[in-house]
């Protein structure tokens, strides 16, 4: 299939496919006329990349999954290097969740203190609220 058909089937743009090609994630095969040609395996790789990016993986983090598919494995996450990327990403997400939980707790404490202070003080009304 040609680049336009692959882009349509993968739900992306031809520009994105050319970018992936420049990064070595998508093969650069050409037919006799010089047109880029792709097959179902390329579509599988693109779907793997898109799925990973949709859940927050950086493009370079998808490389082990693509390499795994290129090596002939039935799934991009069936290789040790792919599993290692999953583990790193999960640890990263756990860290972010912890940071968000800490920030939420701090905002909740500030809100509570502000509400308590507002209830005790007979301060003038805020100009912003009229």
N, C-alpha and C positions, 0 to 999 in steps of 0.2 A: 504494500500500500504506500501511497505517497504521503508527504508531510501533512497536507491539509486533512486528509482522511484520518490519519493518526491523531492529529490535534482534536478533531471533532469527536472521535471515539473516546479519547482520553479526557475530554472536557477541559481542554487547555488551549493555548494559542500556539501558532507556529513559531512565534518569537520565543516563547518559553522553551519549545523543543530545540530550537537552535542554540539557546543558552545552555540547556542540558548537554547538548552535543559538545559545545565549547568547553564544558567542565568535565567531559569524559564520561558522563553518566549514560549517554545514549550513543549507540554506534553511528558512525558516519559512513554508511554504505551508499553507494551511488550506482545507478544503472548506466547503460551505454549512452543515454542522452544527458547524463549528468544530474538527473533528478535523484533526490534522496529517496531511498526505499526502506521500508520497515516491515516487520512481520508481527505475528501474534505475541511472540516473546517480548518484543519491544513494548507492546501495549501492556503486557503484564508488568514489566519493569516500571513503566510510567504510572500505572495504577498503584503500585507499591510506593513509589516516591510521593505521589499525591496524597495517599492515605496517611503516610507518616508526617508529611508537612501539615496536613489538616489538623493533626493532634499536637503540633508544636515542635516537630523535629526540624532542625536546620538542614539545608540542602546537603551539606557535607556529611551530616550524620546518616544520610540515607545510603551512602556509598557501600557500606558492608552488605546491606540488603540487596542492592543491585548486583554486587559481585557474587553474592550467594546464588542469585537467580542465573547469572551468566555461567556459573560453574555447573549448572544443570540441576540444581536442587529444586524440588517442587514448590517450595515457598521461600521467600526472601529472608524469613526469620528462622530458618532451620540450621543455620551455621553458628558456630561458637562466637564469631565476631559480631554477628547481629544480636545475639543474646547479650553480649557485653554492652552493646549500645543501649539496649532496652534497660539493663541494670543501671547504667549511668544516668539515663534520662529519668528513670523512676527516682533515683536518689536526688537528682536536681529538683524534680517536682515536689518531693517530700520536703526539701529545704525551703522551697518557695511557699509551700503550704504553712510551714512553721513560721516563716516571716510574716505572712498574712495574718495568721492567728495572733501573733504578738502585736502587730499593728492594730488589729481589731480590738484587742484587749485594752490597749493604750487609749484608743479613741473612746471606747465605752467608759473608761475611768474618767477621761476628760469631760465627757457628756454628763456623767453622774455628778461630778464636782461642780460643773457649770449650772446644772439644774438645781442642785442644793444651794449654791450661792444665790441664784436668782430667786429662790423661794424665801430666803432669809433676809435679803436686803431689799429695802424699799428704794432702790436706785431709780433715777430718772429713766423714762422710756427711751429705748434705742431710736435714734433718728431714722434708721433704715426701715423700721417697721411702722412708722407713722405714729 
